[in-house]
Amino acid sequence: MSESAASPSEPPLRTTPLDALHRELGGKMVPFAGYAMPVQYPAGVLKEHLHTRAKAGLFDVSHMGQVRLTGDDPAGALERIVPGAIRAVKPGRQRYTLLLNETGGILDDLMVANAGDHLFAVLNAACKAEDIAHLRAHLTDVDLVELTEHALLALQGPAAAAVLETLAPEVATMRFMDACALEIRGVPCFVTRSGYTGEDGFEISVPADAAEDLARTLLAHEDVAPIGLGARDSLRLEAGLCLYGSDIDTTTTPIEADLAWTLGKARREAGDFPGAEIILEQLRDGPGRKRVGIRPEGRAPARAGTPIHAPGGEAIGVVTSGGFGPTVEGPVAMGYVPAPLAAPGTELDLMVRGRALPARVVSLPFTPPRQHRG
Amino acid sequence: MSTLYFTEDHEWIAVDGDTATVGITDYAQKQLGDVVFVEVPEAGKTLAKGDEAAVIESVKAASEVYAPVSGAVIEGNADLADAPATVNESPMDDGWFFKMTLSDTSELDDLMDQEAYDSFVAGLD
């Protein structure tokens, strides 16, 4: 046995329909959520990040779970396990919501679109198997189909709309969080005007056998460059968006995570979602701790896991995401602090390599949101 | 005229008598990606071979630079604080990390020369 032989306990990595294209483009492939995914291309994380903010970036997010929910009332059924007003999502619209457990902890965050005769949901790659089992167990009156034969591409950035309009003119009239089934060069796709970068952009669900052709067509446009997972993470961090498993998980509630806006108004009044007692109590009385944006002074990044201390004092929290923000041109982070210390401007110490680095609580996002709100 | 040595941690060390300049190789900077923060040791700091001597953070991750040999730091490259990307642009020259005096030149015997390092790197891909 050679040293490089995979251990028998580790299943081989799955690949997306764009695997050959990633390798052809020089993508540096790494394991992520059981898939071989490009963490970066030859341009590198920094340039890929800046290109997405300046023009348009193409991301392969085919590792994410795509499911179709049908039945008499899939929206009503889904409301049993999420706090969002899913029945209020009109046909052609999409909403961000949370799968909750009985203690108000977050099992996953997801996007749900009303596609008219069904709901279309996008789940995190690392959670999708458990999510689907959870959905099947709780939504026995709903038919769930996982779209395993579909890729998911994200086209993000200020030039995204102009580029996609050359292939599908109807996207011009879409606004942020619109969702629509349409044909792109004869291929049936499901397109949402949303993303994970804070920029205007689209996510395109496309049949696997047509994905590479679509990706090549988009990349042929001079404004479009391929973007890996590295820049995807720095873009979403600057945009103040949560990464499941880092910033939110089963130990955090929507209120602690500063995601109270995902609670539908009628849902709050009815209190008819998992963990409602705990969540509504935190909503009323305030949570003990809160997710905040953190801007370290100086240039040293504070990575996830960095302890947060009161200035010159005791440990009060931990950084859940952190790194260098290429657009901010400095270090950026998110983490949990006690609610009395969550106000913007509050001074904190970040304990990096045994030393206290001064930092401040700041409002999120770090970069101005530029979604197309119409 | 200095002599160039390399470590398996992808550091270079240019030795001239009992003083040396330390940096990271082109291979190392390519693996790290865009460097966004560098912390170099202060003058006077004593380092044993293998001690953590400097910190280098790329967009992706934090890494340490270890002292390739024992000695005392003469000077850290102060320019890297404001221009960390110099490590990417000129790893073997302007992107040097620190200069030191060597306390035991026999430690150099354990290091690789250019030819050995090149074949070491070739074996990694």
Interface residues (C-beta under 8 A of the other chain):
Chain A: V39 Q40 G44 V45 L46 K47 H49 G230 S234 R299 A300 P301 R303 G323 F324 P326 P331 R353
Chain B: G33 D34 V36 F37 E39 V55 E57 S58 V59 K60 A61 A62 A81 P84
